[in-house]
Amino acid sequence: MIREAILRLLGEVGYGALTMDAVAAEAGVGKATIYRRWRTKQDLVVDTIAVMNQSLATPVDTGSLEGDVQAMVHRMVDVINGPVGTAIRSLLPTMQHQPALFEAFRTGPLAAWRDSYARMWAQAEARGELTSGGEHALLAETTTALLVQRWLLTGEPVTHEYADDVLEAVVLPMVRTQRP
């Protein structure tokens, strides 16, 4: 409940205007509840970032690599278009000047997504769909690079349809080159 309030407020007002009072009011709790858990606004946001995406970035197993990749990319689209995506977008400028926020983002959400992709590639290797030891990290970055570019740079909508177009034109042809 409190983390959801933090995400909403970050998306609405950004890090600079976020206050402990506003978080308490948005979450419907007393300020003492907030301060018992987090001493500062930075602690509150760092902790929220550290756990952000963990439930969203869980690995999938549709039974095929192509299905798994599509499910992961669709999940990324949902994150981008939801409160987590809005909060992340509002935090990006602040992260340049707040090393603790950047580190929390790198070791929280980014690490969770990387781990999910690594498990997805391992599942595909175990099913015989990918060669062992391939360059899967590059492939993982490729699956979302155009989505993130559109989200952060062009402002064009990031939809499931766009994601499917990217998968068909760019990602799946790369995946197919790594088949045994």
TIKE-484389 format. One record per atom (N, C-alpha, C, O): residue number from 1; atom name; x negated, y negated, z negated. Coordinates in nm, 2 decimals, always signed. Example, Ala and Ser with C-alpha at 12.3 -4.5 7.8 and 13.67 -1.06 7.14 Angstrom:
BEGIN
1,N,-1.32,+0.57,-0.78
1,CA,-1.23,+0.45,-0.78
1,C,-1.32,+0.33,-0.78
1,O,-1.42,+0.33,-0.85
2,N,-1.28,+0.22,-0.71
2,CA,-1.37,+0.11,-0.71
2,C,-1.29,+0.00,-0.79
2,O,-1.34,-0.11,-0.80
//
This chain:
BEGIN
1,N,-0.08,+0.12,+0.00
1,CA,+0.00,+0.00,+0.00
1,C,-0.09,-0.13,+0.00
1,O,-0.06,-0.22,+0.08
2,N,-0.19,-0.13,-0.08
2,CA,-0.28,-0.25,-0.09
2,C,-0.36,-0.26,+0.04
2,O,-0.38,-0.36,+0.09
3,N,-0.41,-0.14,+0.08
3,CA,-0.50,-0.15,+0.21
3,C,-0.41,-0.19,+0.33
3,O,-0.46,-0.26,+0.41
4,N,-0.29,-0.15,+0.33
4,CA,-0.20,-0.19,+0.44
4,C,-0.18,-0.34,+0.44
4,O,-0.17,-0.41,+0.54
5,N,-0.16,-0.39,+0.32
5,CA,-0.15,-0.54,+0.30
5,C,-0.27,-0.61,+0.35
5,O,-0.26,-0.71,+0.41
6,N,-0.39,-0.56,+0.31
6,CA,-0.51,-0.62,+0.35
6,C,-0.52,-0.62,+0.51
6,O,-0.56,-0.72,+0.57
7,N,-0.49,-0.51,+0.57
7,CA,-0.49,-0.50,+0.72
7,C,-0.40,-0.60,+0.78
7,O,-0.44,-0.67,+0.87
8,N,-0.28,-0.61,+0.73
8,CA,-0.18,-0.71,+0.78
8,C,-0.23,-0.85,+0.77
8,O,-0.23,-0.93,+0.86
9,N,-0.28,-0.88,+0.65
9,CA,-0.33,-1.02,+0.63
9,C,-0.45,-1.05,+0.71
9,O,-0.47,-1.16,+0.76
10,N,-0.54,-0.96,+0.72
10,CA,-0.66,-0.98,+0.81
10,C,-0.62,-1.01,+0.95
10,O,-0.67,-1.10,+1.01
11,N,-0.52,-0.94,+1.00
11,CA,-0.47,-0.96,+1.13
11,C,-0.40,-1.09,+1.15
11,O,-0.41,-1.16,+1.25
12,N,-0.33,-1.14,+1.04
12,CA,-0.26,-1.26,+1.05
12,C,-0.34,-1.38,+1.02
12,O,-0.33,-1.48,+1.10
13,N,-0.43,-1.38,+0.92
13,CA,-0.50,-1.50,+0.88
13,C,-0.65,-1.49,+0.90
13,O,-0.72,-1.59,+0.89
14,N,-0.71,-1.37,+0.92
14,CA,-0.85,-1.35,+0.93
14,C,-0.92,-1.35,+0.80
14,O,-0.86,-1.37,+0.69
15,N,-1.05,-1.32,+0.80
15,CA,-1.12,-1.30,+0.68
15,C,-1.14,-1.43,+0.60
15,O,-1.12,-1.43,+0.48
16,N,-1.17,-1.54,+0.67
16,CA,-1.19,-1.67,+0.61
16,C,-1.07,-1.71,+0.52
16,O,-1.09,-1.77,+0.41
17,N,-0.95,-1.69,+0.56
17,CA,-0.83,-1.74,+0.49
17,C,-0.77,-1.63,+0.40
17,O,-0.67,-1.66,+0.33
18,N,-0.83,-1.51,+0.40
18,CA,-0.78,-1.41,+0.31
18,C,-0.81,-1.44,+0.17
18,O,-0.93,-1.47,+0.14
19,N,-0.71,-1.43,+0.08
19,CA,-0.74,-1.45,-0.06
19,C,-0.68,-1.33,-0.14
19,O,-0.60,-1.26,-0.09
20,N,-0.74,-1.32,-0.26
20,CA,-0.69,-1.21,-0.35
20,C,-0.54,-1.23,-0.39
20,O,-0.47,-1.14,-0.40
21,N,-0.51,-1.36,-0.40
21,CA,-0.37,-1.39,-0.44
21,C,-0.28,-1.35,-0.32
21,O,-0.17,-1.29,-0.35
22,N,-0.32,-1.37,-0.20
22,CA,-0.23,-1.34,-0.09
22,C,-0.22,-1.18,-0.08
22,O,-0.11,-1.13,-0.05
23,N,-0.33,-1.11,-0.10
23,CA,-0.33,-0.97,-0.10
23,C,-0.23,-0.91,-0.20
23,O,-0.15,-0.83,-0.18
24,N,-0.24,-0.97,-0.32
24,CA,-0.15,-0.92,-0.43
24,C,-0.01,-0.95,-0.40
24,O,+0.08,-0.86,-0.42
25,N,+0.02,-1.07,-0.35
25,CA,+0.16,-1.10,-0.31
25,C,+0.21,-1.01,-0.20
25,O,+0.32,-0.96,-0.21
26,N,+0.13,-0.99,-0.10
26,CA,+0.17,-0.91,+0.02
26,C,+0.19,-0.76,-0.02
26,O,+0.28,-0.69,+0.03
27,N,+0.11,-0.71,-0.12
27,CA,+0.12,-0.57,-0.16
27,C,+0.22,-0.56,-0.27
27,O,+0.26,-0.44,-0.30
28,N,+0.27,-0.67,-0.33
28,CA,+0.37,-0.66,-0.43
28,C,+0.31,-0.61,-0.56
28,O,+0.38,-0.54,-0.64
29,N,+0.19,-0.64,-0.59
29,CA,+0.12,-0.61,-0.72
29,C,+0.07,-0.73,-0.78
29,O,+0.06,-0.84,-0.72
30,N,+0.03,-0.72,-0.91
30,CA,-0.03,-0.83,-0.98
30,C,-0.18,-0.85,-0.94
30,O,-0.24,-0.75,-0.89
31,N,-0.23,-0.97,-0.95
31,CA,-0.37,-0.99,-0.92
31,C,-0.46,-0.91,-1.01
31,O,-0.57,-0.87,-0.96
32,N,-0.42,-0.88,-1.13
32,CA,-0.51,-0.80,-1.21
32,C,-0.53,-0.66,-1.15
32,O,-0.64,-0.60,-1.16
33,N,-0.43,-0.61,-1.08
33,CA,-0.44,-0.48,-1.02
33,C,-0.55,-0.48,-0.91
33,O,-0.63,-0.39,-0.89
34,N,-0.55,-0.59,-0.83
34,CA,-0.65,-0.61,-0.73
34,C,-0.79,-0.62,-0.79
34,O,-0.88,-0.56,-0.75
35,N,-0.80,-0.71,-0.89
35,CA,-0.94,-0.73,-0.95
35,C,-0.99,-0.61,-1.03
35,O,-1.11,-0.60,-1.05
36,N,-0.90,-0.52,-1.08
36,CA,-0.95,-0.40,-1.14
36,C,-1.03,-0.31,-1.05
36,O,-1.12,-0.24,-1.09
37,N,-0.99,-0.32,-0.92
37,CA,-1.05,-0.23,-0.82
37,C,-1.16,-0.30,-0.74
37,O,-1.26,-0.24,-0.71
38,N,-1.14,-0.43,-0.72
38,CA,-1.24,-0.50,-0.63
38,C,-1.27,-0.63,-0.70
38,O,-1.18,-0.71,-0.74
39,N,-1.40,-0.66,-0.72
39,CA,-1.44,-0.78,-0.79
39,C,-1.43,-0.90,-0.69
39,O,-1.40,-1.01,-0.74
40,N,-1.46,-0.88,-0.57
40,CA,-1.46,-0.99,-0.47
40,C,-1.38,-0.96,-0.35
40,O,-1.35,-0.85,-0.32
41,N,-1.36,-1.06,-0.27
41,CA,-1.29,-1.04,-0.14
41,C,-1.37,-0.96,-0.05
41,O,-1.32,-0.87,+0.02
42,N,-1.50,-0.98,-0.05
42,CA,-1.59,-0.89,+0.03
42,C,-1.58,-0.75,-0.01
42,O,-1.58,-0.66,+0.07
43,N,-1.58,-0.72,-0.14
43,CA,-1.57,-0.58,-0.19
43,C,-1.44,-0.52,-0.14
43,O,-1.44,-0.41,-0.09
44,N,-1.33,-0.60,-0.15
44,CA,-1.20,-0.55,-0.10
44,C,-1.20,-0.52,+0.04
44,O,-1.15,-0.41,+0.08
45,N,-1.26,-0.60,+0.13
45,CA,-1.26,-0.58,+0.27
45,C,-1.35,-0.47,+0.31
45,O,-1.32,-0.39,+0.39
46,N,-1.47,-0.47,+0.25
46,CA,-1.57,-0.36,+0.27
46,C,-1.51,-0.23,+0.24
46,O,-1.53,-0.13,+0.32
47,N,-1.45,-0.22,+0.13
47,CA,-1.39,-0.09,+0.09
47,C,-1.28,-0.05,+0.19
47,O,-1.27,+0.07,+0.23
48,N,-1.20,-0.14,+0.23
48,CA,-1.09,-0.11,+0.33
48,C,-1.15,-0.07,+0.46
48,O,-1.10,+0.03,+0.52
49,N,-1.25,-0.14,+0.51
49,CA,-1.32,-0.10,+0.63
49,C,-1.38,+0.04,+0.62
49,O,-1.37,+0.12,+0.71
50,N,-1.44,+0.07,+0.51
50,CA,-1.51,+0.20,+0.49
50,C,-1.41,+0.32,+0.50
50,O,-1.45,+0.42,+0.55
51,N,-1.28,+0.30,+0.47
51,CA,-1.19,+0.41,+0.48
51,C,-1.10,+0.40,+0.60
51,O,-1.02,+0.49,+0.63
52,N,-1.11,+0.28,+0.67
52,CA,-1.02,+0.26,+0.78
52,C,-1.05,+0.36,+0.89
52,O,-1.16,+0.41,+0.91
53,N,-0.95,+0.41,+0.96
53,CA,-0.95,+0.50,+1.07
53,C,-0.97,+0.65,+1.03
53,O,-0.96,+0.73,+1.12
54,N,-1.01,+0.68,+0.91
54,CA,-1.04,+0.82,+0.88
54,C,-0.92,+0.91,+0.91
54,O,-0.94,+1.02,+0.96
55,N,-0.80,+0.87,+0.88
55,CA,-0.69,+0.96,+0.92
55,C,-0.66,+0.95,+1.06
55,O,-0.61,+1.04,+1.12
56,N,-0.69,+0.83,+1.13
56,CA,-0.66,+0.82,+1.27
56,C,-0.76,+0.89,+1.35
56,O,-0.73,+0.93,+1.47
57,N,-0.89,+0.90,+1.31
57,CA,-0.99,+0.96,+1.39
57,C,-1.02,+1.10,+1.36
57,O,-1.13,+1.15,+1.38
58,N,-0.91,+1.17,+1.31
58,CA,-0.93,+1.31,+1.29
58,C,-0.94,+1.39,+1.42
58,O,-0.87,+1.35,+1.52
59,N,-1.02,+1.50,+1.43
59,CA,-1.03,+1.57,+1.55
59,C,-0.90,+1.63,+1.59
59,O,-0.81,+1.66,+1.51
60,N,-0.88,+1.65,+1.72
60,CA,-0.77,+1.72,+1.77
60,C,-0.81,+1.85,+1.84
60,O,-0.93,+1.87,+1.87
61,N,-0.71,+1.94,+1.86
61,CA,-0.74,+2.06,+1.93
61,C,-0.62,+2.10,+2.00
61,O,-0.53,+2.17,+1.95
62,N,-0.61,+2.06,+2.13
62,CA,-0.50,+2.09,+2.21
62,C,-0.51,+2.23,+2.28
62,O,-0.42,+2.28,+2.35
63,N,-0.64,+2.28,+2.27
63,CA,-0.67,+2.41,+2.34
63,C,-0.75,+2.39,+2.47
63,O,-0.80,+2.48,+2.53
64,N,-0.76,+2.26,+2.51
64,CA,-0.85,+2.24,+2.63
64,C,-0.92,+2.10,+2.61
64,O,-0.87,+2.01,+2.54
65,N,-1.04,+2.10,+2.66
65,CA,-1.12,+1.97,+2.65
65,C,-1.05,+1.85,+2.71
65,O,-1.04,+1.75,+2.65
66,N,-0.99,+1.87,+2.83
66,CA,-0.92,+1.76,+2.89
66,C,-0.80,+1.71,+2.81
66,O,-0.78,+1.59,+2.79
67,N,-0.73,+1.80,+2.75
67,CA,-0.62,+1.77,+2.66
67,C,-0.67,+1.70,+2.53
67,O,-0.61,+1.60,+2.48
68,N,-0.78,+1.75,+2.48
68,CA,-0.84,+1.69,+2.36
68,C,-0.89,+1.54,+2.39
68,O,-0.86,+1.45,+2.31
69,N,-0.96,+1.53,+2.50
69,CA,-1.01,+1.39,+2.54
69,C,-0.89,+1.30,+2.55
69,O,-0.89,+1.18,+2.50
70,N,-0.78,+1.34,+2.62
70,CA,-0.67,+1.26,+2.64
70,C,-0.60,+1.22,+2.51
70,O,-0.56,+1.11,+2.48
71,N,-0.59,+1.32,+2.42
71,CA,-0.53,+1.29,+2.29
71,C,-0.61,+1.19,+2.21
71,O,-0.56,+1.10,+2.14
72,N,-0.75,+1.21,+2.21
72,CA,-0.83,+1.11,+2.14
72,C,-0.82,+0.97,+2.20
72,O,-0.82,+0.87,+2.12
73,N,-0.82,+0.96,+2.33
73,CA,-0.81,+0.83,+2.39
73,C,-0.68,+0.77,+2.36
73,O,-0.67,+0.65,+2.34
74,N,-0.57,+0.84,+2.37
74,CA,-0.44,+0.79,+2.33
74,C,-0.44,+0.74,+2.19
74,O,-0.38,+0.64,+2.16
75,N,-0.50,+0.82,+2.10
75,CA,-0.51,+0.78,+1.96
75,C,-0.58,+0.64,+1.95
75,O,-0.54,+0.55,+1.87
76,N,-0.69,+0.63,+2.03
76,CA,-0.76,+0.50,+2.03
76,C,-0.68,+0.39,+2.07
76,O,-0.68,+0.28,+2.02
77,N,-0.60,+0.41,+2.18
77,CA,-0.50,+0.31,+2.23
77,C,-0.41,+0.27,+2.11
77,O,-0.38,+0.15,+2.09
78,N,-0.36,+0.36,+2.04
78,CA,-0.27,+0.33,+1.93
78,C,-0.34,+0.25,+1.82
78,O,-0.28,+0.16,+1.76
79,N,-0.46,+0.28,+1.79
79,CA,-0.54,+0.21,+1.69
79,C,-0.56,+0.06,+1.74
79,O,-0.53,-0.03,+1.66
80,N,-0.60,+0.05,+1.86
80,CA,-0.62,-0.08,+1.92
80,C,-0.50,-0.17,+1.91
80,O,-0.50,-0.29,+1.88
81,N,-0.38,-0.11,+1.94
81,CA,-0.25,-0.18,+1.94
81,C,-0.18,-0.19,+1.80
81,O,-0.08,-0.26,+1.79
82,N,-0.24,-0.13,+1.70
82,CA,-0.18,-0.13,+1.57
82,C,-0.25,-0.23,+1.47
82,O,-0.33,-0.31,+1.51
83,N,-0.21,-0.22,+1.35
83,CA,-0.27,-0.31,+1.25
83,C,-0.42,-0.29,+1.23
83,O,-0.48,-0.39,+1.20
84,N,-0.47,-0.17,+1.24
84,CA,-0.61,-0.15,+1.23
84,C,-0.69,-0.23,+1.34
84,O,-0.79,-0.30,+1.31
85,N,-0.64,-0.22,+1.46
85,CA,-0.70,-0.29,+1.57
85,C,-0.69,-0.44,+1.55
85,O,-0.79,-0.51,+1.58
86,N,-0.58,-0.49,+1.51
86,CA,-0.57,-0.63,+1.48
86,C,-0.66,-0.68,+1.38
86,O,-0.73,-0.79,+1.39
87,N,-0.68,-0.60,+1.27
87,CA,-0.77,-0.64,+1.16
87,C,-0.91,-0.63,+1.21
87,O,-0.99,-0.72,+1.18
88,N,-0.95,-0.53,+1.29
88,CA,-1.09,-0.52,+1.34
88,C,-1.12,-0.64,+1.42
88,O,-1.22,-0.70,+1.41
89,N,-1.03,-0.67,+1.51
89,CA,-1.05,-0.79,+1.60
89,C,-1.07,-0.91,+1.52
89,O,-1.16,-1.00,+1.56
90,N,-1.00,-0.93,+1.42
90,CA,-1.01,-1.05,+1.34
90,C,-1.15,-1.05,+1.26
90,O,-1.20,-1.16,+1.22
91,N,-1.20,-0.94,+1.23
91,CA,-1.32,-0.93,+1.15
91,C,-1.45,-0.94,+1.24
91,O,-1.56,-0.97,+1.18
92,N,-1.44,-0.91,+1.36
92,CA,-1.56,-0.91,+1.45
92,C,-1.65,-1.04,+1.44
92,O,-1.77,-1.02,+1.42
93,N,-1.59,-1.16,+1.45
93,CA,-1.68,-1.27,+1.43
93,C,-1.74,-1.29,+1.30
93,O,-1.86,-1.33,+1.29
94,N,-1.67,-1.25,+1.19
94,CA,-1.72,-1.25,+1.06
94,C,-1.84,-1.15,+1.04
94,O,-1.93,-1.18,+0.96
95,N,-1.83,-1.04,+1.10
95,CA,-1.93,-0.93,+1.08
95,C,-2.07,-0.98,+1.12
95,O,-2.17,-0.93,+1.07
96,N,-2.08,-1.07,+1.21
96,CA,-2.21,-1.13,+1.26
96,C,-2.28,-1.20,+1.14
96,O,-2.40,-1.20,+1.14
97,N,-2.21,-1.25,+1.05
97,CA,-2.27,-1.33,+0.94
97,C,-2.25,-1.26,+0.80
97,O,-2.30,-1.31,+0.70
98,N,-2.19,-1.14,+0.80
98,CA,-2.17,-1.07,+0.68
98,C,-2.23,-0.92,+0.70
98,O,-2.15,-0.83,+0.74
99,N,-2.35,-0.90,+0.67
99,CA,-2.41,-0.77,+0.69
99,C,-2.34,-0.66,+0.62
99,O,-2.33,-0.54,+0.67
100,N,-2.28,-0.68,+0.50
100,CA,-2.21,-0.58,+0.43
100,C,-2.09,-0.53,+0.51
100,O,-2.05,-0.41,+0.51
101,N,-2.02,-0.63,+0.57
101,CA,-1.90,-0.59,+0.65
101,C,-1.94,-0.51,+0.77
101,O,-1.88,-0.41,+0.80
102,N,-2.05,-0.56,+0.84
102,CA,-2.09,-0.48,+0.95
102,C,-2.13,-0.34,+0.92
102,O,-2.10,-0.25,+0.99
103,N,-2.21,-0.33,+0.81
103,CA,-2.25,-0.19,+0.77
103,C,-2.13,-0.10,+0.73
103,O,-2.13,+0.01,+0.76
104,N,-2.03,-0.16,+0.66
104,CA,-1.91,-0.09,+0.63
104,C,-1.84,-0.04,+0.75
104,O,-1.79,+0.07,+0.76
105,N,-1.83,-0.13,+0.85
105,CA,-1.77,-0.09,+0.98
105,C,-1.85,+0.02,+1.05
105,O,-1.79,+0.12,+1.10
106,N,-1.98,+0.01,+1.05
106,CA,-2.06,+0.11,+1.12
106,C,-2.05,+0.24,+1.05
106,O,-2.05,+0.35,+1.12
107,N,-2.06,+0.24,+0.92
107,CA,-2.06,+0.37,+0.84
107,C,-1.91,+0.42,+0.81
107,O,-1.90,+0.54,+0.77
108,N,-1.81,+0.34,+0.83
108,CA,-1.68,+0.38,+0.81
108,C,-1.61,+0.42,+0.94
108,O,-1.62,+0.53,+0.98
109,N,-1.54,+0.33,+1.00
109,CA,-1.46,+0.36,+1.12
109,C,-1.54,+0.42,+1.24
109,O,-1.51,+0.52,+1.30
110,N,-1.66,+0.35,+1.27
110,CA,-1.74,+0.40,+1.38
110,C,-1.79,+0.54,+1.36
110,O,-1.79,+0.62,+1.45
111,N,-1.83,+0.57,+1.24
111,CA,-1.89,+0.70,+1.20
111,C,-1.77,+0.80,+1.21
111,O,-1.80,+0.92,+1.25
112,N,-1.65,+0.77,+1.16
112,CA,-1.54,+0.86,+1.17
112,C,-1.51,+0.90,+1.31
112,O,-1.49,+1.02,+1.34
113,N,-1.51,+0.80,+1.40
113,CA,-1.48,+0.83,+1.54
113,C,-1.59,+0.91,+1.61
113,O,-1.56,+1.01,+1.68
114,N,-1.71,+0.88,+1.58
114,CA,-1.83,+0.96,+1.63
114,C,-1.82,+1.10,+1.58
114,O,-1.84,+1.20,+1.66
115,N,-1.79,+1.12,+1.46
115,CA,-1.78,+1.26,+1.40
115,C,-1.66,+1.33,+1.47
115,O,-1.68,+1.45,+1.50
116,N,-1.55,+1.27,+1.49
116,CA,-1.44,+1.33,+1.56
116,C,-1.48,+1.38,+1.70
116,O,-1.45,+1.49,+1.75
117,N,-1.55,+1.29,+1.77
117,CA,-1.59,+1.32,+1.91
117,C,-1.69,+1.44,+1.90
117,O,-1.68,+1.53,+1.98
118,N,-1.78,+1.44,+1.81
118,CA,-1.88,+1.54,+1.80
118,C,-1.81,+1.68,+1.77
118,O,-1.85,+1.78,+1.83
119,N,-1.71,+1.68,+1.69
119,CA,-1.64,+1.80,+1.66
119,C,-1.56,+1.84,+1.79
119,O,-1.55,+1.96,+1.81
120,N,-1.51,+1.75,+1.86
120,CA,-1.43,+1.78,+1.98
120,C,-1.53,+1.85,+2.08
120,O,-1.49,+1.95,+2.15
121,N,-1.65,+1.79,+2.10
121,CA,-1.74,+1.85,+2.19
121,C,-1.78,+1.99,+2.15
121,O,-1.80,+2.08,+2.23
122,N,-1.80,+2.01,+2.02
122,CA,-1.84,+2.14,+1.96
122,C,-1.73,+2.24,+1.99
122,O,-1.76,+2.35,+2.02
123,N,-1.61,+2.20,+1.97
123,CA,-1.49,+2.29,+2.00
123,C,-1.50,+2.33,+2.15
123,O,-1.48,+2.45,+2.18
124,N,-1.52,+2.23,+2.24
124,CA,-1.53,+2.26,+2.38
124,C,-1.64,+2.35,+2.42
124,O,-1.63,+2.44,+2.50
125,N,-1.76,+2.33,+2.35
125,CA,-1.87,+2.43,+2.37
125,C,-1.83,+2.57,+2.33
125,O,-1.87,+2.66,+2.39
126,N,-1.77,+2.58,+2.21
126,CA,-1.73,+2.71,+2.16
126,C,-1.63,+2.78,+2.25
126,O,-1.63,+2.90,+2.26
127,N,-1.55,+2.70,+2.32
127,CA,-1.45,+2.76,+2.41
127,C,-1.51,+2.79,+2.55
127,O,-1.45,+2.84,+2.64
128,N,-1.64,+2.74,+2.56
128,CA,-1.71,+2.76,+2.69
128,C,-1.67,+2.66,+2.80
128,O,-1.70,+2.68,+2.92
129,N,-1.62,+2.55,+2.75
129,CA,-1.58,+2.44,+2.85
129,C,-1.69,+2.34,+2.88
129,O,-1.69,+2.27,+2.98
130,N,-1.79,+2.33,+2.79
130,CA,-1.91,+2.24,+2.81
130,C,-2.03,+2.32,+2.78
130,O,-2.04,+2.42,+2.71
131,N,-2.14,+2.28,+2.85
131,CA,-2.27,+2.34,+2.83
131,C,-2.32,+2.29,+2.69
131,O,-2.29,+2.18,+2.64
132,N,-2.40,+2.38,+2.63
132,CA,-2.45,+2.34,+2.50
132,C,-2.56,+2.24,+2.51
132,O,-2.63,+2.23,+2.61
133,N,-2.56,+2.15,+2.41
133,CA,-2.67,+2.05,+2.41
133,C,-2.66,+1.94,+2.51
133,O,-2.76,+1.87,+2.54
134,N,-2.55,+1.92,+2.57
134,CA,-2.53,+1.82,+2.68
134,C,-2.54,+1.68,+2.61
134,O,-2.54,+1.67,+2.49
135,N,-2.54,+1.58,+2.70
135,CA,-2.54,+1.44,+2.65
135,C,-2.40,+1.39,+2.61
135,O,-2.34,+1.31,+2.69
136,N,-2.35,+1.45,+2.50
136,CA,-2.21,+1.42,+2.47
136,C,-2.19,+1.28,+2.40
136,O,-2.08,+1.23,+2.41
137,N,-2.30,+1.23,+2.34
137,CA,-2.28,+1.09,+2.28
137,C,-2.25,+0.99,+2.38
137,O,-2.17,+0.90,+2.37
138,N,-2.32,+1.00,+2.50
138,CA,-2.30,+0.90,+2.61
138,C,-2.15,+0.92,+2.66
138,O,-2.08,+0.83,+2.69
139,N,-2.12,+1.05,+2.67
139,CA,-1.98,+1.08,+2.72
139,C,-1.88,+1.02,+2.63
139,O,-1.77,+0.97,+2.67
140,N,-1.90,+1.04,+2.50
140,CA,-1.80,+0.98,+2.40
140,C,-1.79,+0.83,+2.41
140,O,-1.68,+0.78,+2.41
141,N,-1.90,+0.76,+2.43
141,CA,-1.89,+0.62,+2.44
141,C,-1.82,+0.58,+2.57
141,O,-1.75,+0.48,+2.58
142,N,-1.84,+0.66,+2.67
142,CA,-1.78,+0.63,+2.80
142,C,-1.63,+0.64,+2.79
142,O,-1.55,+0.57,+2.86
143,N,-1.58,+0.73,+2.71
143,CA,-1.43,+0.76,+2.70
143,C,-1.36,+0.63,+2.66
143,O,-1.24,+0.62,+2.69
144,N,-1.42,+0.55,+2.58
144,CA,-1.35,+0.43,+2.53
144,C,-1.41,+0.30,+2.57
144,O,-1.35,+0.19,+2.54
145,N,-1.52,+0.30,+2.64
145,CA,-1.59,+0.17,+2.67
145,C,-1.49,+0.08,+2.75
145,O,-1.49,-0.04,+2.72
146,N,-1.42,+0.12,+2.85
146,CA,-1.34,+0.03,+2.93
146,C,-1.22,-0.01,+2.85
146,O,-1.17,-0.12,+2.87
147,N,-1.17,+0.07,+2.76
147,CA,-1.06,+0.03,+2.67
147,C,-1.10,-0.08,+2.58
147,O,-1.03,-0.18,+2.57
148,N,-1.22,-0.07,+2.52
148,CA,-1.27,-0.17,+2.43
148,C,-1.30,-0.30,+2.50
148,O,-1.27,-0.41,+2.46
149,N,-1.36,-0.28,+2.62
149,CA,-1.38,-0.40,+2.70
149,C,-1.25,-0.48,+2.73
149,O,-1.25,-0.60,+2.72
150,N,-1.15,-0.41,+2.77
150,CA,-1.02,-0.47,+2.80
150,C,-0.97,-0.54,+2.68
150,O,-0.92,-0.65,+2.68
151,N,-0.97,-0.47,+2.57
151,CA,-0.92,-0.51,+2.44
151,C,-0.99,-0.64,+2.39
151,O,-0.92,-0.74,+2.35
152,N,-1.12,-0.64,+2.39
152,CA,-1.20,-0.75,+2.33
152,C,-1.23,-0.86,+2.43
152,O,-1.25,-0.97,+2.39
153,N,-1.25,-0.83,+2.56
153,CA,-1.30,-0.93,+2.65
153,C,-1.20,-0.99,+2.75
153,O,-1.20,-1.11,+2.77
154,N,-1.11,-0.90,+2.80
154,CA,-1.02,-0.96,+2.91
154,C,-0.88,-1.00,+2.85
154,O,-0.82,-1.08,+2.91
155,N,-0.84,-0.94,+2.74
155,CA,-0.71,-0.97,+2.69
155,C,-0.60,-0.90,+2.76
155,O,-0.48,-0.92,+2.73
156,N,-0.63,-0.82,+2.86
156,CA,-0.53,-0.74,+2.93
156,C,-0.48,-0.63,+2.84
156,O,-0.55,-0.59,+2.75
157,N,-0.35,-0.59,+2.86
157,CA,-0.30,-0.48,+2.77
157,C,-0.37,-0.35,+2.78
157,O,-0.41,-0.31,+2.89
158,N,-0.39,-0.29,+2.67
158,CA,-0.45,-0.15,+2.66
158,C,-0.33,-0.06,+2.64
158,O,-0.28,-0.05,+2.53
159,N,-0.30,+0.02,+2.74
159,CA,-0.18,+0.11,+2.73
159,C,-0.23,+0.25,+2.75
159,O,-0.34,+0.28,+2.80
160,N,-0.14,+0.34,+2.72
160,CA,-0.16,+0.48,+2.75
160,C,-0.18,+0.51,+2.90
160,O,-0.26,+0.59,+2.94
161,N,-0.10,+0.43,+2.98
161,CA,-0.12,+0.45,+3.13
161,C,-0.25,+0.40,+3.18
161,O,-0.31,+0.47,+3.26
162,N,-0.30,+0.29,+3.12
162,CA,-0.43,+0.25,+3.16
162,C,-0.54,+0.35,+3.12
162,O,-0.63,+0.38,+3.19
163,N,-0.52,+0.40,+3.00
163,CA,-0.62,+0.50,+2.94
163,C,-0.62,+0.62,+3.03
163,O,-0.72,+0.68,+3.06
164,N,-0.50,+0.67,+3.08
164,CA,-0.49,+0.78,+3.17
164,C,-0.56,+0.75,+3.30
164,O,-0.63,+0.84,+3.36
165,N,-0.55,+0.63,+3.35
165,CA,-0.62,+0.59,+3.48
165,C,-0.77,+0.60,+3.46
165,O,-0.84,+0.65,+3.54
166,N,-0.82,+0.55,+3.34
166,CA,-0.96,+0.55,+3.31
166,C,-1.01,+0.70,+3.30
166,O,-1.11,+0.73,+3.35
167,N,-0.93,+0.78,+3.24
167,CA,-0.96,+0.92,+3.22
167,C,-0.98,+0.99,+3.36
167,O,-1.08,+1.05,+3.38
168,N,-0.88,+0.97,+3.44
168,CA,-0.88,+1.03,+3.58
168,C,-0.99,+0.98,+3.67
168,O,-1.05,+1.06,+3.74
169,N,-1.02,+0.85,+3.66
169,CA,-1.11,+0.79,+3.76
169,C,-1.26,+0.80,+3.71
169,O,-1.35,+0.81,+3.79
170,N,-1.28,+0.80,+3.58
170,CA,-1.42,+0.79,+3.52
170,C,-1.45,+0.90,+3.43
170,O,-1.55,+0.97,+3.45
171,N,-1.37,+0.92,+3.33
171,CA,-1.42,+1.01,+3.22
171,C,-1.41,+1.16,+3.26
171,O,-1.51,+1.23,+3.25
172,N,-1.30,+1.20,+3.31
172,CA,-1.28,+1.35,+3.35
172,C,-1.38,+1.39,+3.45
172,O,-1.43,+1.50,+3.45
173,N,-1.41,+1.31,+3.56
173,CA,-1.52,+1.35,+3.65
173,C,-1.65,+1.37,+3.58
173,O,-1.73,+1.46,+3.62
174,N,-1.68,+1.29,+3.48
174,CA,-1.81,+1.31,+3.40
174,C,-1.80,+1.43,+3.32
174,O,-1.90,+1.51,+3.31
175,N,-1.69,+1.46,+3.26
175,CA,-1.67,+1.58,+3.18
175,C,-1.69,+1.70,+3.27
175,O,-1.76,+1.80,+3.23
176,N,-1.63,+1.70,+3.39
176,CA,-1.64,+1.82,+3.48
176,C,-1.79,+1.84,+3.52
176,O,-1.82,+1.96,+3.55
177,N,-1.87,+1.74,+3.52
177,CA,-2.01,+1.77,+3.55
177,C,-2.09,+1.84,+3.44
177,O,-2.20,+1.89,+3.47
178,N,-2.03,+1.85,+3.32
178,CA,-2.10,+1.91,+3.21
178,C,-2.04,+2.05,+3.18
178,O,-2.07,+2.11,+3.08
179,N,-1.96,+2.10,+3.27
179,CA,-1.91,+2.23,+3.26
179,C,-2.02,+2.34,+3.29
179,O,-2.10,+2.31,+3.38
180,N,-2.01,+2.45,+3.23
180,CA,-2.11,+2.56,+3.26
180,C,-2.10,+2.61,+3.40
180,O,-2.17,+2.70,+3.44
//
